[in-house]
Amino acid sequence: MHKRIFLTTAVLMLLAFSASSQIYDPVTWDFGYEKKSDTGYELVFTAEIEKGSHIYAMDIPEGGPIPTSFAINASTGFTLEGKPFEVIPPEELFDEAFGFKIKSFSNKAEFRQKITSVNASFTVTGLVNYMSCNNTTCSPPKDVEFSIRIGDEAAQPAAIQAQGTDLDSEAAKAGSGLLSFFLLSLLAGFAGILTPCVFPMIPMTVAFFSQGSENRAKSVVKALIFGFSIVLIYSLLGIIVSLTSAGAGFANALSTHWIPNILFFALFVLFAISFFGAFEIVLPNKWVSGADRRVDRGGLISAFFMGLTTVIVSFSCTGPIVGALLVEAASGDVLRPTIGMLGFGLAFALPFTIFALFPSIMNRMPKSGGWLNSVKVVLGFIMLAFSLKFLMTIDSVYSFNILSRDIYLAIWIVLFSLLGLYLMGKIKFSHDSDLPYIGTFRLFLIIAVFTFVVYLIPGMFGAPLKGLSALLPSPEKSKFNLTRILPAGTAPSTQFSGQVFSSELCSTPLYDDIFDMPLGLTGYFDYEQGLKCARELGRPVLLDFKGHACANCKLMEAKVWSDPEVLRRLRDNFVIVGLYVDDRTQLPESKWITSQIDGKIKKTIGKINEDLEISKFRTNALPLYVITDHDGNPLNKPMPTNMNVEEYKKWLDEGFELFKAI
């Protein structure tokens, strides 16, 4: 009786789920071309994307989602010129699941490929590979084949001619990242003011402009020219970097290749050592003396050279800050160096200009002293900490696996502990003044630094430290993670129907050299092997359709599966089968299958798992969690992304109770 009721319920739920689910594919591709010259053409690949969804850009950092890519079949009829490139700028946003910024397209994306041919007509074939996601679901990577007939004017879609209508909105989205960097550069400019070779220059600058106090109007004009000159000089520096960094793929090369990352690491360390007082980074003396002679000549032009002198003389303190900004800027949008230096110059020039216009404010300024050198030293410690980011990139991209998460955090803990001790006066550098007592502001700064150190310590033992995920190696790179270790004597077990459920497996999982279970869980990565073990243990099966590049899969594991009650249920009550649908490991021919959905031969682990998900559950959503019996039949409605821990626990309990009723 129980079996009959269960089977009826299961069939009804499966029908309901099949009716409500669908194959998630929010992208429509259009393929065409434009003739640019007698022998030159541009292939045009346009993606129309449903509202709320997105696809990823072509340049994605190692360890991120699947980038959009194009494979064009070789032919004697044409020659490829360069590589495919993006026409509409992608939007760059921080992705919490992957821990770094990722570029993607919403609404519309356009890509092009230049080719040349002397033939009047020919055909270009190939395929585009891409991955689409929304806030709750990701699709497995998908291949779309195309065939573009060149020479047939009818094959050139009118939509291609009208492309670009969404450029303004896409550029506006990209602009949000530039605004954030502009604000960061403003803060850096203000920090540059509070250094020992800049702050004392403010009174001298005010004195220079006060010489002409008998003509107030002329003094105001000279002060404005002075401020504008500083902004112009720094902006020109940014423009030069922008112009020299232009070009497709330049930013990606800077951010991932080992040579620039080693160079940037060395520069940050050099800047830090300079801030600690070992030496000063200065420009040639003849530059200073030359600018000074122009100042002495007077007139309005002297205000410009006063600004130039200020920039040159202050370089020993501002140089490392400017260098760090330019390093960060050059690895992003081509406009970032210009925007960054504009922001830095504005902030740097503002105090000088205000004090030059209103000299009476000088009386309210804090006096110069040892605190100025403390600002440099604090910046030096911060630069040392951030220098590790470049080593982390090399270690990740080239799979060296040397700079593990715990080593990285250990270095940070030491650095910020030393910073705290420095602020307390326990460590003293050569240029530091004596610290007779600790002021209120310094006390709160010490508290903040040591609070940060305490926050870092749990990360050594597996804590996710989600607020710093963009700056740290992934938790999987930790060599000492207590979350993967069950304390002795606490091995979980649950009594049910005379059997003891333990975390032990029936056999060695297939592909365990490729995949890992999260959070110290055990399970399988092969569907049939998982079902077989479930029969032996008398447990229900939890199918976990996931992907290496699935952001929501990572978020579900970090925010839902990590809950102690959810984790206990997963470990005690189910046989977990993790099925990666985007893995490209090719299996031996004996394990290939022919799909009943599209009739194609599936040769890789990912394609076989994707075909299983579509054929049995009529969806390709990622992640997808399905609780099944020993024959793979769903016990309750499959669960997509759901960040509500309580709802997920209820869903697990429901499936487990239905299994007991069989």
C-alpha positions as CSV (number, residue, x, y, z in Angstrom):
1,M,0.0,0.0,0.0
2,H,2.8,2.4,1.0
3,K,4.6,1.6,-2.3
4,R,1.5,2.3,-4.4
5,I,0.9,5.6,-2.6
6,F,4.5,6.6,-3.0
7,L,4.7,5.7,-6.7
8,T,1.6,7.7,-7.5
9,T,2.9,10.7,-5.6
10,A,6.3,10.4,-7.3
11,V,4.7,10.2,-10.8
12,L,2.5,13.3,-10.1
13,M,5.5,15.3,-8.8
14,L,7.6,14.3,-11.7
15,L,4.9,15.4,-14.1
16,A,4.4,18.6,-12.3
17,F,8.1,19.3,-12.3
18,S,8.4,18.4,-16.0
19,A,5.6,20.8,-16.8
20,S,7.2,23.7,-14.9
21,S,10.9,23.1,-15.8
22,Q,12.5,23.9,-19.1
23,I,15.9,23.9,-20.7
24,Y,17.5,27.1,-19.7
25,D,19.0,28.9,-22.7
26,P,18.4,32.6,-22.7
27,V,20.7,33.4,-25.6
28,T,19.8,33.8,-29.3
29,W,22.7,34.0,-31.7
30,D,22.8,35.8,-35.0
31,F,25.7,35.3,-37.4
32,G,26.6,37.6,-40.3
33,Y,29.4,39.6,-41.8
34,E,30.4,43.1,-43.0
35,K,32.6,43.8,-46.1
36,K,35.3,46.3,-45.1
37,S,37.3,46.4,-48.4
38,D,37.8,44.5,-51.6
39,T,39.5,41.6,-49.8
40,G,38.7,42.4,-46.1
41,Y,35.6,41.2,-44.1
42,E,34.5,41.1,-40.5
43,L,32.5,38.1,-39.2
44,V,29.8,39.4,-36.8
45,F,28.5,37.3,-34.0
46,T,25.6,38.8,-32.1
47,A,24.0,37.4,-28.9
48,E,20.6,38.7,-27.8
49,I,20.3,37.8,-24.1
50,E,17.1,37.6,-22.1
51,K,16.6,40.2,-19.4
52,G,18.1,39.1,-16.1
53,S,20.6,36.7,-17.7
54,H,24.2,37.1,-18.8
55,I,27.0,35.4,-20.6
56,Y,30.7,35.8,-19.8
57,A,33.3,37.8,-21.7
58,M,36.2,36.3,-23.7
59,D,38.9,37.1,-21.1
60,I,38.1,35.4,-17.8
61,P,40.8,34.7,-15.1
62,E,41.9,31.2,-14.4
63,G,39.5,29.4,-12.0
64,G,36.5,31.4,-13.2
65,P,33.4,30.5,-15.2
66,I,33.5,29.4,-18.9
67,P,34.4,32.3,-21.2
68,T,32.8,32.9,-24.5
69,S,35.0,31.5,-27.2
70,F,35.0,30.9,-31.0
71,A,36.4,28.0,-33.0
72,I,36.5,28.8,-36.7
73,N,37.2,25.8,-39.0
74,A,40.3,26.2,-41.1
75,S,39.8,26.7,-44.9
76,T,41.9,27.6,-48.0
77,G,39.1,30.1,-49.0
78,F,40.1,32.7,-46.4
79,T,42.7,33.8,-43.9
80,L,42.1,34.8,-40.2
81,E,43.5,38.1,-39.2
82,G,44.1,38.2,-35.5
83,K,41.7,36.8,-33.0
84,P,38.0,37.4,-32.2
85,F,37.3,40.6,-30.3
86,E,34.5,42.2,-28.3
87,V,32.7,45.2,-29.7
88,I,30.4,46.1,-26.9
89,P,32.3,46.6,-23.6
90,P,31.5,44.0,-21.0
91,E,30.4,44.8,-17.5
92,E,32.9,44.0,-14.8
93,L,31.5,43.1,-11.4
94,F,32.9,41.3,-8.3
95,D,31.7,37.7,-8.1
96,E,31.3,36.5,-4.5
97,A,31.4,32.9,-5.5
98,F,34.7,33.1,-7.4
99,G,36.3,35.8,-5.3
100,F,37.3,38.2,-8.0
101,K,35.9,40.5,-10.7
102,I,34.4,38.8,-13.7
103,K,33.4,40.4,-17.0
104,S,30.0,39.6,-18.5
105,F,27.4,40.8,-21.0
106,S,23.7,41.5,-20.3
107,N,21.0,42.2,-22.9
108,K,23.4,42.1,-25.9
109,A,26.9,41.1,-26.8
110,E,28.7,41.5,-30.1
111,F,31.9,39.8,-31.2
112,R,33.9,40.1,-34.5
113,Q,36.6,38.3,-36.3
114,K,38.6,39.9,-39.2
115,I,39.3,37.8,-42.3
116,T,40.7,38.3,-45.7
117,S,40.0,36.5,-49.0
118,V,40.5,37.0,-52.7
119,N,37.5,34.8,-53.5
120,A,34.2,36.3,-54.5
121,S,32.2,33.9,-52.5
122,F,33.0,31.4,-49.8
123,T,31.7,29.9,-46.6
124,V,33.0,30.2,-43.0
125,T,31.9,27.6,-40.5
126,G,32.7,27.0,-36.8
127,L,31.1,27.1,-33.4
128,V,30.7,29.4,-30.4
129,N,31.1,28.0,-26.9
130,Y,29.5,29.9,-24.1
131,M,27.8,29.7,-20.6
132,S,24.8,31.6,-19.5
133,C,23.6,32.4,-16.0
134,N,21.0,34.4,-14.1
135,N,20.7,35.1,-10.4
136,T,19.6,31.5,-9.6
137,T,20.5,29.3,-12.5
138,C,23.4,28.6,-14.8
139,S,23.4,26.5,-17.9
140,P,26.2,24.0,-18.8
141,P,28.6,25.2,-21.5
142,K,26.9,25.1,-24.8
143,D,28.2,24.8,-28.4
144,V,26.3,26.6,-31.2
145,E,27.5,25.8,-34.7
146,F,27.3,28.5,-37.4
147,S,27.8,28.7,-41.2
148,I,28.2,32.2,-42.8
149,R,28.0,32.5,-46.6
150,I,30.3,35.3,-47.8
151,G,29.3,37.0,-51.1
152,D,25.6,36.4,-50.7
153,E,24.3,39.9,-49.8
154,A,21.1,38.3,-48.4
155,A,23.2,36.5,-45.8
156,Q,24.2,39.9,-44.3
157,P,21.4,40.5,-41.7
158,A,19.9,43.9,-41.4
159,A,20.3,43.5,-37.6
160,I,24.0,43.6,-38.1
161,Q,23.8,46.9,-39.8
162,A,21.8,48.4,-37.0
163,Q,24.1,47.1,-34.3
164,G,25.3,49.4,-31.5
165,T,21.9,50.6,-30.2
166,D,22.8,49.2,-26.8
167,L,26.3,50.6,-26.7
168,D,25.4,53.5,-24.5
169,S,23.7,51.4,-21.9
170,E,26.6,48.9,-21.9
171,A,29.2,51.7,-21.6
172,A,27.2,53.1,-18.7
173,K,27.5,49.8,-16.9
174,A,31.2,49.6,-17.5
175,G,31.5,53.2,-16.2
176,S,30.4,52.1,-12.7
177,G,33.7,50.3,-12.3
178,L,35.6,53.4,-13.5
179,L,33.7,55.5,-10.9
180,S,34.8,53.2,-8.1
181,F,38.4,53.4,-9.2
182,F,38.2,57.2,-9.5
183,L,37.0,57.3,-5.9
184,L,39.8,55.0,-4.8
185,S,42.3,57.3,-6.6
186,L,40.9,60.3,-4.8
187,L,41.5,58.6,-1.5
188,A,45.1,57.8,-2.6
189,G,45.6,61.5,-3.5
190,F,44.5,62.6,0.0
191,A,46.8,59.9,1.5
192,G,49.7,61.4,-0.5
193,I,49.1,64.8,1.1
194,L,49.7,63.2,4.6
195,T,53.3,62.2,3.9
196,P,56.4,63.9,5.3
197,C,57.7,65.2,2.0
198,V,54.3,66.7,1.0
199,F,52.5,68.0,4.0
200,P,55.3,70.5,5.1
201,M,55.2,72.0,1.5
202,I,51.8,73.4,2.1
203,P,52.9,76.4,4.1
204,M,55.7,77.1,1.6
205,T,53.2,77.1,-1.2
206,V,50.9,79.5,0.6
207,A,53.9,81.8,1.2
208,F,54.6,81.8,-2.5
209,F,51.1,82.9,-3.4
210,S,50.9,85.4,-0.6
211,Q,53.7,87.5,-2.1
212,G,51.2,89.0,-4.5
213,S,48.6,89.7,-1.8
214,E,48.4,93.3,-2.9
215,N,46.6,92.1,-6.1
216,R,44.0,89.6,-4.8
217,A,42.6,88.8,-8.3
218,K,46.1,87.9,-9.7
219,S,46.8,85.7,-6.6
220,V,43.5,83.8,-7.2
221,V,44.3,83.3,-10.9
222,K,47.8,82.0,-10.0
223,A,46.4,79.7,-7.4
224,L,44.0,78.2,-9.8
225,I,46.7,77.8,-12.5
226,F,48.8,76.1,-9.9
227,G,46.1,73.6,-9.0
228,F,45.2,72.9,-12.6
229,S,48.8,72.3,-13.4
230,I,49.1,69.6,-10.8
231,V,46.0,67.9,-12.1
232,L,47.2,68.2,-15.7
233,I,50.6,66.8,-15.0
234,Y,49.2,63.7,-13.2
235,S,46.5,63.3,-15.9
236,L,49.1,63.4,-18.7
237,L,51.0,60.5,-16.9
238,G,47.7,58.5,-16.9
239,I,47.0,59.3,-20.6
240,I,50.5,58.0,-21.6
241,V,49.9,54.7,-19.8
242,S,46.4,54.5,-21.3
243,L,47.7,55.0,-24.8
244,T,50.6,52.5,-24.4
245,S,48.3,49.9,-22.8
246,A,45.6,50.0,-25.5
247,G,45.0,46.8,-27.5
248,A,42.9,43.7,-27.3
249,G,44.0,41.2,-24.6
250,F,46.5,43.6,-23.0
251,A,44.7,43.8,-19.7
252,N,44.3,40.0,-19.6
253,A,48.0,39.5,-20.3
254,L,48.9,42.0,-17.6
255,S,46.6,40.3,-15.0
256,T,47.6,36.7,-15.7
257,H,51.1,36.5,-17.3
258,W,53.9,35.7,-14.9
259,I,56.3,38.4,-16.2
260,P,54.2,41.5,-15.4
261,N,53.0,39.9,-12.1
262,I,56.6,39.3,-11.0
263,L,57.4,42.9,-12.0
264,F,54.5,44.3,-10.1
265,F,55.3,42.3,-7.0
266,A,58.9,43.6,-7.1
267,L,57.7,47.2,-7.5
268,F,55.3,46.9,-4.5
269,V,58.1,45.5,-2.3
270,L,60.4,48.2,-3.5
271,F,57.9,50.9,-2.7
272,A,57.3,49.4,0.7
273,I,61.0,49.3,1.5
274,S,61.2,53.0,0.4
275,F,58.4,53.9,2.8
276,F,60.2,52.1,5.6
277,G,63.0,54.6,5.2
278,A,65.7,52.4,3.6
279,F,66.1,54.8,0.7
280,E,64.1,57.5,-1.2
281,I,62.8,57.2,-4.8
282,V,63.6,60.7,-6.3
283,L,63.7,62.3,-9.7
284,P,66.9,63.8,-11.1
285,N,68.0,67.1,-9.3
286,K,68.3,68.9,-12.6
287,W,64.5,68.5,-13.1
288,V,63.9,70.2,-9.7
289,S,66.4,73.0,-10.3
290,G,65.1,73.6,-13.8
291,A,61.5,74.0,-12.7
292,D,62.7,76.2,-9.7
293,R,64.4,78.6,-12.1
294,R,61.2,79.0,-14.1
295,V,59.3,79.8,-10.8
296,D,61.8,82.5,-10.0
297,R,61.0,84.4,-13.2
298,G,57.5,85.3,-11.8
299,G,54.3,85.9,-13.8
300,L,51.4,83.6,-14.4
301,I,53.6,80.9,-16.0
302,S,55.5,80.7,-12.7
303,A,52.3,79.1,-11.1
304,F,52.6,76.3,-13.6
305,F,56.2,75.6,-12.8
306,M,55.4,75.9,-9.1
307,G,53.0,73.0,-9.6
308,L,55.6,71.1,-11.6
309,T,58.1,71.7,-8.8
310,T,55.6,70.4,-6.2
311,V,55.0,67.2,-8.2
312,I,58.7,66.6,-8.7
313,V,59.8,67.3,-5.1
314,S,57.0,65.2,-3.6
315,F,57.8,62.2,-5.8
316,S,59.8,60.5,-3.2
317,C,56.6,60.1,-1.2
318,T,53.9,60.0,-3.9
319,G,55.9,57.9,-6.4
320,P,55.1,54.6,-4.7
321,I,51.4,55.5,-4.4
322,V,51.2,56.7,-8.0
323,G,53.1,53.5,-9.1
324,A,50.7,51.3,-7.2
325,L,47.7,53.0,-8.8
326,L,49.1,52.7,-12.3
327,V,49.9,49.0,-11.8
328,E,46.3,48.4,-10.7
329,A,44.9,50.6,-13.5
330,A,46.9,49.1,-16.3
331,S,45.4,45.7,-15.7
332,G,41.9,46.9,-16.2
333,D,40.0,49.1,-18.6
334,V,42.1,51.2,-21.0
335,L,40.7,54.4,-19.5
336,R,41.6,53.4,-15.9
337,P,45.1,55.0,-15.9
338,T,43.7,58.3,-17.1
339,I,40.7,58.2,-14.7
340,G,43.0,57.2,-11.8
341,M,45.6,59.9,-12.3
342,L,42.8,62.5,-12.8
343,G,41.4,61.5,-9.4
344,F,44.7,61.4,-7.7
345,G,45.7,64.8,-9.1
346,L,42.4,66.4,-8.1
347,A,42.7,65.2,-4.5
348,F,46.4,66.1,-4.3
349,A,46.0,69.6,-5.7
350,L,42.8,70.4,-3.8
351,P,44.4,71.2,-0.4
352,F,47.3,73.2,-1.9
353,T,44.8,75.3,-4.0
354,I,42.4,75.9,-1.1
355,F,45.1,77.0,1.2
356,A,46.5,79.2,-1.5
357,L,43.1,80.8,-2.1
358,F,42.3,81.1,1.7
359,P,45.6,81.4,3.6
360,S,43.8,82.1,6.9
361,I,42.8,78.4,7.0
362,M,46.4,77.5,7.6
363,N,46.0,78.4,11.3
364,R,43.7,75.4,11.8
365,M,46.1,72.8,10.2
366,P,47.8,70.3,12.4
367,K,51.6,70.9,12.8
368,S,54.1,68.7,11.0
369,G,55.7,66.0,13.1
370,G,56.5,62.4,13.5
371,W,53.0,61.4,12.6
372,L,53.8,62.1,9.0
373,N,56.4,59.4,8.9
374,S,54.0,57.0,10.6
375,V,51.7,57.5,7.6
376,K,54.4,56.4,5.2
377,V,55.3,53.3,7.3
378,V,51.6,52.3,7.5
379,L,51.3,52.6,3.7
380,G,54.5,50.4,3.5
381,F,53.0,47.6,5.5
382,I,49.8,47.8,3.4
383,M,51.8,47.6,0.1
384,L,53.7,44.6,1.4
385,A,50.4,42.8,2.1
386,F,49.0,43.7,-1.3
387,S,52.1,42.6,-3.1
388,L,51.2,39.0,-2.4
389,K,48.2,39.4,-4.7
390,F,50.5,39.2,-7.7
391,L,52.3,36.1,-6.4
392,M,48.9,34.5,-5.8
393,T,47.9,35.1,-9.4
394,I,51.1,33.4,-10.7
395,D,50.6,30.5,-8.3
396,S,46.9,30.0,-9.4
397,V,47.3,30.5,-13.2
398,Y,50.3,28.2,-13.5
399,S,49.1,25.7,-10.9
400,F,52.3,25.8,-8.9
401,N,50.3,25.2,-5.6
402,I,53.1,26.7,-3.5
403,L,51.4,29.8,-2.0
404,S,48.6,28.0,-0.2
405,R,45.9,29.9,1.6
406,D,47.3,29.2,5.1
407,I,50.8,30.4,4.1
408,Y,49.3,33.5,2.5
409,L,47.2,34.3,5.7
410,A,50.2,33.5,7.9
411,I,52.2,36.3,6.1
412,W,49.3,38.7,6.4
413,I,48.9,37.9,10.1
414,V,52.6,38.6,10.7
415,L,52.5,41.8,8.7
416,F,49.5,43.3,10.4
417,S,50.7,42.2,13.8
418,L,53.9,44.1,13.1
419,L,51.9,47.1,12.0
420,G,50.0,47.0,15.3
421,L,53.2,46.8,17.3
422,Y,54.6,49.7,15.2
423,L,51.6,51.9,16.0
424,M,52.1,51.0,19.7
425,G,55.7,52.2,19.5
426,K,57.2,48.8,20.0
427,I,58.9,48.9,16.6
428,K,60.8,52.0,15.5
429,F,62.3,52.9,12.1
430,S,65.3,55.2,11.5
431,H,63.2,58.3,10.7
432,D,60.6,57.8,13.5
433,S,60.3,60.2,16.4
434,D,59.9,59.1,20.0
435,L,56.4,58.2,21.0
436,P,55.9,59.4,24.6
437,Y,52.2,58.5,24.7
438,I,49.4,57.0,22.5
439,G,46.8,59.4,21.3
440,T,43.1,58.7,21.0
441,F,43.1,58.3,17.2
442,R,46.2,56.1,17.2
443,L,44.6,53.9,20.0
444,F,41.5,53.3,17.8
445,L,43.8,52.6,14.9
446,I,45.6,50.0,17.0
447,I,42.3,48.4,18.0
448,A,41.2,48.2,14.3
449,V,44.5,46.6,13.2
450,F,44.5,43.9,15.9
451,T,40.8,43.3,15.4
452,F,41.7,42.6,11.7
453,V,44.5,40.2,12.8
454,V,42.1,38.3,15.1
455,Y,39.6,38.1,12.1
456,L,42.3,36.6,9.9
457,I,43.3,33.8,12.4
458,P,40.3,31.5,11.8
459,G,41.0,31.6,8.1
460,M,44.1,29.6,8.9
461,F,41.9,26.7,9.9
462,G,39.3,26.8,7.2
463,A,37.0,29.8,7.9
464,P,35.9,31.3,4.6
465,L,36.7,35.0,5.3
466,K,34.1,36.0,2.7
467,G,34.8,39.7,3.0
468,L,38.4,39.2,1.8
469,S,37.8,36.4,-0.8
470,A,38.9,38.6,-3.7
471,L,42.4,39.1,-2.1
472,L,43.0,35.5,-0.8
473,P,43.7,32.1,-2.4
474,S,40.6,29.9,-2.5
475,P,39.8,27.7,0.5
476,E,40.6,24.6,-1.6
477,K,44.2,25.7,-1.6
478,S,44.5,25.5,2.2
479,K,46.8,22.7,3.3
480,F,45.6,22.9,6.9
481,N,41.8,23.0,7.0
482,L,40.0,21.8,10.2
483,T,36.6,21.9,8.4
484,R,37.8,18.8,6.4
485,I,38.7,16.9,9.6
486,L,36.2,15.1,11.8
487,P,37.5,15.0,15.4
488,A,38.2,11.6,16.9
489,G,35.2,10.0,18.5
490,T,32.6,12.2,16.7
491,A,32.1,10.2,13.5
492,P,28.4,10.8,12.6
493,S,25.9,7.9,12.4
494,T,22.2,7.6,12.3
495,Q,20.2,4.5,13.2
496,F,17.5,3.6,10.7
497,S,15.8,0.3,10.0
498,G,18.4,-1.6,11.9
499,Q,21.3,-0.1,9.9
500,V,23.9,2.4,10.9
501,F,24.5,5.2,8.4
502,S,28.1,6.3,8.5
503,S,30.2,8.6,6.3
504,E,32.1,5.5,5.0
505,L,31.8,4.7,1.3
506,C,31.2,1.3,-0.3
507,S,34.1,1.6,-2.7
508,T,36.7,4.0,-4.0
509,P,34.9,6.7,-6.0
510,L,35.6,6.9,-9.7
511,Y,37.3,10.1,-10.8
512,D,38.3,11.0,-7.2
513,D,41.6,12.1,-8.7
514,I,39.7,14.8,-10.7
515,F,36.9,15.9,-8.3
516,D,36.6,16.7,-4.6
517,M,33.5,16.8,-2.3
518,P,33.2,20.1,-0.5
519,L,33.2,20.6,3.3
520,G,34.8,17.3,4.1
521,L,31.9,15.3,2.8
522,T,32.2,11.9,1.1
523,G,30.4,10.8,-2.0
524,Y,30.6,9.6,-5.6
525,F,31.1,11.3,-9.0
526,D,29.5,8.6,-11.1
527,Y,25.8,8.1,-11.3
528,E,25.6,4.3,-11.4
529,Q,28.3,3.9,-8.8
530,G,26.4,6.2,-6.4
531,L,23.1,4.3,-7.0
532,K,24.8,1.0,-6.3
533,C,26.3,2.2,-3.0
534,A,22.9,3.6,-1.9
535,R,21.3,0.2,-2.4
536,E,24.0,-1.4,-0.2
537,L,23.6,1.2,2.6
538,G,19.9,1.5,2.3
539,R,20.0,5.3,1.9
540,P,18.4,7.7,-0.5
541,V,20.5,9.4,-3.2
542,L,21.2,13.1,-3.4
543,L,22.2,14.0,-7.0
544,D,24.1,17.2,-7.1
545,F,24.2,18.6,-10.7
546,K,27.0,21.2,-10.6
547,G,29.8,22.8,-12.5
548,H,33.4,23.9,-12.0
549,A,32.4,27.3,-13.3
550,C,29.0,27.5,-11.7
551,A,28.9,30.6,-9.3
552,N,25.6,29.6,-7.7
553,C,26.9,26.1,-7.0
554,K,29.8,27.6,-5.0
555,L,27.5,29.9,-3.2
556,M,25.1,27.1,-2.2
557,E,28.0,25.1,-0.8
558,A,29.4,28.1,1.1
559,K,26.2,29.5,2.5
560,V,23.7,26.6,2.7
561,W,25.6,23.3,2.8
562,S,28.0,24.7,5.4
563,D,25.2,25.2,7.9
564,P,25.8,22.6,10.7
565,E,22.3,21.1,10.5
566,V,22.3,20.9,6.7
567,L,25.8,19.4,6.8
568,R,24.7,16.7,9.4
569,R,21.8,15.7,7.2
570,L,23.9,15.4,4.1
571,R,26.6,13.4,5.9
572,D,24.2,11.1,7.8
573,N,21.2,10.5,5.6
574,F,22.2,10.5,2.0
575,V,24.7,9.1,-0.6
576,I,25.8,12.2,-2.4
577,V,26.6,12.0,-6.1
578,G,28.3,15.1,-7.5
579,L,27.7,15.3,-11.2
580,Y,29.8,17.9,-13.0
581,V,28.1,18.9,-16.3
582,D,30.9,21.2,-17.5
583,D,33.9,18.9,-17.1
584,R,35.8,18.1,-20.3
585,T,37.5,14.9,-19.3
586,Q,37.1,12.5,-22.2
587,L,36.2,9.0,-21.3
588,P,37.3,5.8,-23.0
589,E,35.1,4.8,-26.0
590,S,33.5,2.0,-24.0
591,K,31.8,4.6,-21.8
592,W,30.5,6.9,-24.6
593,I,26.8,7.2,-24.9
594,T,24.4,8.2,-27.7
595,S,21.9,10.8,-26.5
596,Q,18.2,10.0,-26.7
597,I,17.7,13.8,-26.7
598,D,19.7,15.0,-29.7
599,G,21.2,11.7,-31.1
600,K,24.8,12.9,-30.6
601,I,27.6,10.9,-29.1
602,K,28.6,12.1,-25.7
603,K,32.2,11.5,-25.0
604,T,33.1,13.6,-21.9
605,I,32.1,13.3,-18.2
606,G,30.3,16.7,-18.5
607,K,28.4,16.0,-21.6
608,I,27.2,12.6,-20.2
609,N,26.1,14.2,-16.9
610,E,24.4,17.0,-18.8
611,D,22.5,14.6,-21.0
612,L,21.4,12.7,-17.8
613,E,20.0,15.8,-16.3
614,I,18.1,16.8,-19.4
615,S,16.8,13.4,-20.2
616,K,15.6,12.5,-16.7
617,F,14.6,15.9,-15.2
618,R,13.9,18.0,-18.3
619,T,16.2,20.9,-17.3
620,N,19.9,21.9,-17.5
621,A,19.8,24.3,-14.6
622,L,22.8,24.5,-12.3
623,P,22.9,23.8,-9.6
624,L,20.1,21.2,-9.4
625,Y,19.6,18.9,-6.4
626,V,17.5,15.8,-6.7
627,I,16.7,13.2,-4.0
628,T,16.0,9.8,-5.6
629,D,15.4,6.2,-4.7
630,H,17.7,3.4,-5.7
631,D,16.5,3.5,-9.3
632,G,17.0,7.2,-9.8
633,N,13.3,8.2,-9.5
634,P,12.8,11.6,-7.7
635,L,11.2,11.4,-4.3
636,N,10.2,15.0,-4.1
637,K,10.4,18.1,-6.3
638,P,14.0,18.8,-7.3
639,M,15.6,21.9,-5.7
640,P,17.4,24.6,-7.7
641,T,19.3,27.4,-6.1
642,N,17.8,28.3,-2.8
643,M,19.8,30.3,-0.2
644,N,17.2,29.8,2.5
645,V,18.7,27.3,4.9
646,E,15.5,26.5,6.6
647,E,13.7,25.7,3.4
648,Y,16.6,23.5,2.3
649,K,16.5,21.6,5.5
650,K,12.8,21.0,5.2
651,W,13.4,19.8,1.6
652,L,16.0,17.3,2.7
653,D,13.8,16.1,5.6
654,E,10.9,15.7,3.2
655,G,12.9,13.6,0.8
656,F,14.3,11.4,3.6
657,E,10.8,10.8,5.1
658,L,9.4,9.8,1.7
659,F,12.3,7.4,1.3
660,K,11.4,5.8,4.6
661,A,7.8,5.4,3.5
662,I,8.8,3.1,0.6
